[in-house]
Amino acid sequence: MKDVHPRSEGEPQRSIRSISLPANRRQAPPAERRAPSQGGTGRSTRSFWLMAAGIVAACVVLGLLIANFFAGATITVFPRRASITPPLSLQAALDAPVGSLSYQLLSVGGSAKRTAQASGMVQSDTAAEGTITIYNAYSTSPQRLIANTRFQATTAKIYRIHTEVTVPGMKKAANGTLTPGSVQALAYADKPGPDYNISSSMRFTIPGFIGTSRYSKFYATTDSIMGGASGLRPAVSPVDLQNAEGQMRQELMASLPGMATARVPDGFAPIGGTLTYQYGALSNTDAGNNTASLGLQATATVAIIRLSDAANAAAKSQVQGYDGAAVNFADPSKVSFSLATGTPYTAAARSLPLVVSNASSIVWQFDENQLTSGLAGKPRSSFEEVIRGFAPAIARATASLRPFWESSFPSNPADIRVTIEDGN
């Protein structure tokens, strides 16, 4: 090949190794290259360990913060339970003494209106009537008020209730505050005439309690008592009056049961078959243009029973050795009460035979706040001792503390959560 040929004698050598390089392009031999600085290696090592120590310290601090933030305890409680064998029959009495099963009466009021054609005017004297709400701020015990109990308005005028009512006792909330018990009833003016009509809020006292500590603690209020008239009123045919009254009664019978159910206090249940109605007199006022404004007021009353009291009575009848401790039904929302088959009911009834449905077991009750307060700040080792103090209500319980290395329960009871399990 032309590119490869032997060098002729005398011809200068053309090898690449023989080409000289400038001094500034020459590479120093390996022995002459600079060794790494020993001082720089020491600084890097120290920086590494300082950084590692900082990370570890930050993790420890973060871990402690997280542990403190999520610190707490969970107590899982398995309360004592007992089965109930159906059918469960109980006997309840109105305002029964302590130790016996008692029921109460709950009343709600409503009104309906219609218009009708009138043919002239007729002479009429009627007494005003309307719904009043009676309050018991005296005690947690119910108070019976007999028929014709007088109520005195701030105008000094007297009104009466025509049927007996029972005013429930005050209700105690979880925080200890008391709310007055209340019941609604129809009240009638003591005399006919428009002077007894009330069209705005009014307060009443009970003259029968004058001179006793109950006088200032029992009272009533109303927003309207109307229908009082003396003189001419629209003349409406008996057929039209009857039809209008029938329509208004149907309207009230459709609306009042729902109103009564909504007013049943927490922890109580209505007794099926005990709903009764009381209707006032038909009011008739001039609406102009040969028309009459007709009105009808009614009160619905139903018997209600405290669920825990019924569970207590059930335990007395079916649980051997029951000592009267606080109990309730396992699922109170499903329990229902009704009159025993063939039992007639009237508003004057004083004792009721009851059938309890959907009650398969009862559960002993305990005070969760008392439990958390009893554990607050205590060492983990004292857990079983504290739980034994709640026997027989608590069959057994377990505790979980956070973080896991904690040896004592939180000092703040609010940081201790209680959960309740079904099984023993």
C-alpha positions in Angstrom: 0.0 0.0 0.0 1.2 3.6 -0.6 0.5 4.7 2.9 2.9 2.1 4.4 6.4 1.9 3.1 9.8 1.4 4.5 11.8 4.5 5.4 14.6 5.2 3.0 18.1 5.5 4.3 18.8 9.1 5.4 15.1 10.0 5.5 14.1 11.5 8.8 11.9 9.4 11.2 8.1 10.5 10.9 6.7 8.4 13.8 4.1 10.2 16.0 6.3 9.4 19.1 9.0 11.5 17.6 6.9 14.7 17.3 7.9 17.0 20.0 5.2 18.9 22.1 5.5 22.4 23.5 6.5 22.6 27.1 3.1 23.9 28.3 1.3 20.8 26.7 3.4 18.2 28.2 1.8 16.0 30.9 3.6 15.5 34.2 4.6 12.0 35.0 2.5 10.2 37.5 5.0 10.5 40.2 4.9 14.3 39.9 1.0 14.6 40.2 -0.2 16.4 43.4 -1.5 14.1 46.1 -4.8 15.0 47.8 -4.6 17.2 50.8 -4.8 15.3 54.1 -6.3 18.4 55.8 -9.3 18.5 53.4 -10.3 14.9 54.2 -10.4 15.6 57.9 -12.8 18.6 57.5 -15.1 16.5 55.3 -15.3 13.7 57.8 -16.1 16.0 60.7 -18.8 17.7 58.6 -20.4 14.4 57.8 -20.6 13.3 61.5 -21.9 16.7 62.5 -24.6 16.5 59.9 -25.5 12.9 60.9 -25.7 14.0 64.6 -28.0 16.9 63.7 -30.3 14.6 61.7 -30.5 12.1 64.6 -31.2 14.9 67.1 -34.0 16.3 64.8 -35.5 12.9 64.5 -35.5 12.5 68.2 -37.1 15.9 68.8 -39.7 15.2 66.0 -40.4 11.8 67.5 -41.0 13.4 71.0 -43.2 16.0 69.5 -45.3 13.5 67.6 -45.5 11.2 70.7 -46.7 14.1 72.8 -49.2 15.3 70.2 -50.7 11.8 69.8 -50.3 10.8 73.4 -53.4 9.4 75.0 -55.2 6.2 76.0 -58.1 4.1 74.8 -60.1 2.0 77.2 -62.2 -0.8 75.6 -65.0 -1.7 78.0 -67.1 -4.9 77.9 -70.1 -4.2 80.1 -72.0 -6.9 81.9 -75.0 -8.1 79.9 -78.0 -10.4 80.6 -80.5 -11.9 78.2 -84.2 -11.3 78.4 -86.7 -14.1 77.6 -89.7 -12.9 75.6 -92.5 -12.1 76.0 -91.7 -9.4 78.4 -94.7 -8.0 80.3 -94.6 -5.1 82.8 -97.0 -3.1 84.9 -96.6 0.7 84.9 -98.5 3.2 87.0 -99.0 6.9 86.4 -96.5 8.8 88.7 -95.7 5.7 90.6 -93.6 6.0 93.8 -89.8 5.4 93.7 -89.1 1.7 93.2 -92.1 1.1 91.0 -92.3 1.4 87.2 -93.8 4.8 86.4 -95.1 6.4 83.2 -95.8 10.0 82.4 -98.2 11.9 80.1 -96.9 14.1 77.3 -99.2 16.7 75.6 -98.8 18.8 72.5 -101.3 21.4 71.1 -102.2 22.5 67.6 -104.8 24.5 65.7 -106.5 24.5 62.3 -108.5 27.1 60.5 -111.2 27.3 57.7 -113.4 29.9 56.1 -117.1 29.5 55.5 -120.0 31.5 53.9 -122.2 33.4 56.4 -125.8 34.5 56.1 -126.0 37.5 58.3 -125.1 37.8 62.0 -126.5 36.1 65.2 -126.1 36.9 68.9 -123.4 34.8 70.7 -121.4 34.7 73.9 -118.3 32.5 73.8 -115.3 32.0 76.1 -111.8 32.3 74.7 -109.6 29.2 74.6 -106.1 28.3 73.5 -103.1 26.1 74.2 -100.8 26.9 77.2 -97.5 25.3 78.0 -97.1 24.5 81.7 -93.6 24.3 83.2 -92.2 22.5 86.2 -89.0 24.2 87.4 -89.5 22.9 91.0 -88.1 19.4 91.0 -87.2 16.3 88.9 -90.5 14.7 90.0 -93.7 15.0 88.0 -96.6 17.1 89.3 -100.2 16.3 88.7 -102.7 19.1 88.1 -106.4 18.3 88.5 -109.1 19.3 86.2 -110.2 23.0 86.5 -106.8 24.0 87.9 -106.8 27.8 87.7 -104.1 29.9 85.9 -103.8 33.6 86.4 -102.5 35.8 83.6 -100.5 38.9 84.2 -103.7 40.8 83.4 -105.2 39.2 86.6 -107.7 37.3 84.4 -108.4 33.6 85.3 -108.2 30.6 82.9 -108.7 27.0 83.6 -107.8 23.6 82.2 -110.8 21.2 81.9 -108.8 17.9 82.1 -106.1 16.6 84.4 -102.5 16.9 83.3 -99.2 15.7 84.6 -96.3 18.1 84.3 -93.0 16.2 83.9 -90.1 16.8 86.2 -87.0 18.8 85.3 -84.6 17.1 83.0 -80.9 16.8 84.0 -78.3 17.2 81.2 -75.0 15.4 81.1 -73.2 18.5 82.4 -75.6 18.7 85.4 -77.8 21.6 84.2 -81.5 21.3 84.7 -84.2 22.1 82.2 -87.8 22.6 83.3 -90.2 19.8 82.4 -93.2 21.0 80.3 -96.6 19.8 79.0 -99.2 21.5 76.9 -103.0 21.7 77.6 -106.1 23.5 76.5 -107.0 26.5 78.7 -110.4 28.2 78.8 -111.3 31.7 79.9 -113.3 31.8 83.1 -115.8 34.1 81.5 -117.1 34.7 78.0 -116.2 37.8 76.0 -113.5 39.4 74.0 -111.7 40.8 77.1 -110.1 37.4 77.7 -108.6 37.1 74.2 -104.8 37.0 74.2 -103.0 37.7 70.9 -99.4 37.9 72.2 -97.1 36.2 74.6 -98.5 35.9 78.1 -97.3 34.3 81.4 -99.5 32.7 84.0 -99.1 31.7 87.7 -101.0 29.0 89.5 -103.0 30.6 92.4 -103.4 27.2 94.1 -99.7 27.2 94.9 -99.7 30.6 96.6 -98.0 30.4 99.9 -95.9 27.4 98.9 -92.4 27.0 97.4 -94.0 25.7 94.3 -95.7 29.0 93.4 -92.6 30.6 91.8 -91.5 27.4 90.2 -94.6 26.3 88.4 -95.8 28.7 85.6 -97.4 28.6 82.1 -97.0 30.6 78.9 -99.1 31.1 75.8 -98.9 32.9 72.5 -102.6 33.0 71.8 -105.9 32.4 73.5 -108.7 33.6 71.2 -112.4 33.1 70.3 -113.9 35.1 73.2 -116.9 37.0 72.0 -120.0 38.6 73.3 -122.4 40.0 70.7 -123.0 39.3 67.1 -121.1 36.7 65.1 -121.4 35.3 61.6 -124.3 33.0 61.0 -123.0 29.8 59.4 -125.3 26.9 58.5 -125.0 23.9 60.8 -124.0 21.7 57.8 -121.1 24.0 56.9 -120.0 24.2 60.5 -120.1 20.4 60.8 -118.1 19.9 57.6 -115.5 22.5 58.5 -115.0 21.0 62.0 -114.7 17.5 60.5 -112.0 18.7 58.1 -110.1 20.4 60.9 -110.2 17.4 63.1 -108.8 15.2 60.4 -106.0 17.8 59.8 -105.1 17.8 63.5 -105.2 14.1 63.9 -102.7 13.8 61.0 -100.3 16.4 62.4 -100.4 16.0 66.1 -98.9 12.5 66.4 -95.8 13.6 64.6 -95.5 16.7 66.8 -95.9 14.5 69.9 -93.2 12.0 68.8 -90.8 14.9 68.1 -91.3 16.1 71.7 -90.6 12.8 73.4 -87.5 13.5 75.6 -84.3 11.6 75.1 -84.3 8.4 77.0 -88.1 8.0 76.8 -90.4 6.1 74.5 -94.1 6.4 73.7 -96.5 3.7 74.7 -98.5 2.5 71.7 -102.3 2.7 72.0 -102.3 5.6 74.5 -102.7 8.6 72.1 -105.8 10.6 72.9 -107.2 13.9 71.6 -109.0 16.8 73.3 -110.8 19.3 71.1 -111.8 22.8 72.0 -115.0 24.6 71.0 -115.3 25.8 67.4 -114.5 29.5 67.2 -116.4 31.7 64.8 -115.3 35.3 64.0 -116.3 37.8 61.4 -113.9 37.8 58.4 -115.9 40.4 56.4 -117.7 40.1 53.1 -120.2 37.7 54.5 -117.6 35.1 55.5 -116.7 33.6 58.8 -113.2 32.5 60.1 -113.6 29.2 61.9 -110.9 27.8 64.2 -110.4 24.6 66.1 -107.7 23.9 68.7 -106.8 20.4 70.0 -104.4 18.8 72.4 -102.9 15.3 71.8 -101.7 13.4 74.9 -99.6 10.2 74.9 -98.2 8.1 77.7 -94.4 7.9 77.7 -92.0 5.7 79.7 -88.3 6.1 80.7 -86.3 3.3 79.0 -83.9 2.8 81.8 -86.8 2.4 84.3 -88.3 -0.2 82.1 -85.0 -2.0 81.8 -84.7 -1.9 85.6 -88.1 -3.5 85.9 -87.2 -6.2 83.4 -84.0 -7.0 85.3 -86.0 -7.4 88.5 -88.3 -9.9 86.9 -85.8 -11.9 84.9 -82.3 -11.6 86.2 -81.5 -13.7 89.3 -79.7 -11.8 91.9 -80.2 -8.4 90.4 -79.4 -5.7 93.0 -81.0 -2.7 91.4 -77.9 -1.3 89.7 -78.3 1.0 86.7 -79.2 -0.8 83.5 -80.6 -0.1 80.1 -81.7 -2.1 77.0 -78.8 -3.2 74.7 -80.4 -1.3 71.8 -82.9 1.3 73.2 -83.7 2.7 69.8 -85.3 -0.6 68.8 -87.4 -1.2 71.9 -91.1 -0.5 71.7 -94.0 -0.5 74.2 -97.7 -1.2 73.7 -100.7 -1.9 75.8 -101.4 -5.6 76.5 -103.9 -7.0 74.0 -107.5 -6.2 74.9 -106.6 -3.4 77.3 -108.9 -0.4 76.9 -107.2 3.0 77.5 -108.7 6.2 78.7 -107.0 9.4 79.8 -108.1 8.7 83.3 -106.2 5.4 83.4 -103.8 5.1 86.4 -102.2 1.7 85.7 -101.2 0.1 82.4 -100.2 -3.5 81.5 -97.4 -3.2 79.0 -95.8 -5.5 76.4 -92.2 -4.8 75.6 -91.0 -5.7 72.1 -87.5 -6.0 70.5 -85.7 -6.2 73.9 -83.4 -9.2 73.8 -80.9 -8.2 76.5 -80.0 -5.5 79.0 -76.7 -3.9 79.7 -75.3 -2.6 82.9 -74.5 1.2 82.9 -71.4 3.0 84.2 -70.3 6.6 84.3 -67.6 7.1 81.6 -66.5 10.5 83.1 -66.0 8.8 86.5 -64.0 6.0 84.8 -61.6 8.4 82.9 -61.2 10.6 86.0 -60.4 7.5 88.1 -57.7 6.5 85.6 -56.2 9.9 84.9 -52.5 10.1 86.1 -52.6 6.5 87.4 -49.8 4.0 86.6 -50.6 1.3 84.0 -50.2 -1.3 86.8 -53.3 0.1 88.7 -55.7 -0.4 85.7 -57.2 -3.6 86.9 -57.8 -2.2 90.4 -59.6 0.8 89.0 -61.8 -1.5 86.8 -62.7 -3.7 89.7 -64.2 -0.6 91.4 -66.8 -0.5 88.6 -68.0 -4.1 89.1 -70.5 -5.5 88.3 -71.2 -3.0 85.6 -67.9 -3.7 83.8 -67.3 -7.4 83.1 -63.8 -6.7 81.8 -61.8 -4.0 80.0 -58.5 -3.5 78.2 -56.2 -0.4 77.9 -54.0 0.9 75.1 -51.6 3.7 75.9 -49.9 6.0 73.3 -47.0 6.1 72.8 -46.5 2.4 73.6 -43.7 3.1 76.1 -45.9 5.2 78.4 -46.2 3.7 81.9 -49.0 6.0 83.1 -52.4 7.2 81.9 -52.6 10.8 80.8 -53.2 13.2 83.6 -56.0 14.9 81.6 -59.2 12.7 81.6 -60.1 14.3 78.2 -57.1 12.4 76.7 -58.6 9.0 77.7 -61.1 7.7 75.2 -63.7 5.0 76.2 -65.2 2.6 73.6 -67.9 0.1 74.5 -67.9 -3.4 72.9 -70.9 -5.7 72.7 -69.4 -9.0 73.8 -68.3 -10.0 77.3 
